[in-house]
Amino acid sequence: MADAGILISSRGKVRLLKPEELPADWNPATDACLTNWETVHHLIRLLGSGGESAATEMVGKLGSKAETARELAYRLYTICERKKRAAEALAYNGLVQAWPELMRLAQESRKQGFVQGELI
């Protein structure tokens, strides 16, 4: 998990990185150890810092792996709600609530790319 870049381990203590601590230049295509956890948290980071357009771009890069991220986000939201971890639940719920719009924008983006490719 340390190789995947999702946790910090030092002096016998281990903790998962928060979304805002993840690298901004992350690219799933070049990640040798891509995890669903990492994908969810990068999407949360992008949604918070760059809005729906930035998150939509990442959804496009993720392809079919994006749906697994949505499912994990929903599962993590449910767990956080049960354990009364409101701040974390809010982040996961934000991704789940934005998901239909992210998918719509990603689909529009693919259509525009296809149409633009035909015009050239």
Number of C-alpha atoms within 10 A of each C-alpha: 13 12 10 13 16 20 16 13 11 7 5 5 7 11 11 15 14 14 20 14 13 16 11 12 6 12 14 17 9 8 11 9 12 17 16 17 16 22 26 22 23 24 27 24 23 21 21 17 13 13 14 20 15 16 26 25 16 22 23 18 15 16 10 10 15 20 15 14 23 22 14 18 26 19 15 19 23 15 14 18 16 11 10 11 12 13 11 16 20 14 20 24 22 17 25 20 13 16 19 11 13 23 17 12 19 22 15 12 15 13 12 12 11 11 11 10 9 8 6 5
